[in-house]
Amino acid sequence: MRITASGAYYWRYLVRSFAYLDLVYVDTPLDDKRLAERLGDVAHIVDLSVRFDRVRSFLEYLQKREADELIMAIQRDGAYRTPLVPEIRAQIEVQIEEIRLKTGVSDLDESDTASRS
């Protein structure tokens, strides 16, 4: 198996970038209508707390879908058996913490999330 130069760049840098994930979630088809509507409702909000929440929600969705795909890959004896999203989520959390330290912005709490949806 090989990866192109552009694929390697996406894997090493872009998919591990908070800002990139905050941009691409709007163009990603989701099969969870409730999540799609919630993310659509907050797509225009630039507040960092909301952006943290929506990127985390997007990554949680991707991790669930990846887990489903890995089960199918194992059943079919497929090549892909290692989850990728947990590593990406860990890097995003590092970036979020760096942003929080630089800006003083905190995460949304449950009441903020409900009132912004």
Secondary structure as UniProt FT lines:
FT   HELIX           5..12
FT   HELIX           14..16
FT   HELIX           18..24
FT   HELIX           25..27
FT   HELIX           33..41
FT   TURN            42..44
FT   HELIX           48..75
FT   TURN            76..77
FT   HELIX           85..103
FT   HELIX           110..116
//
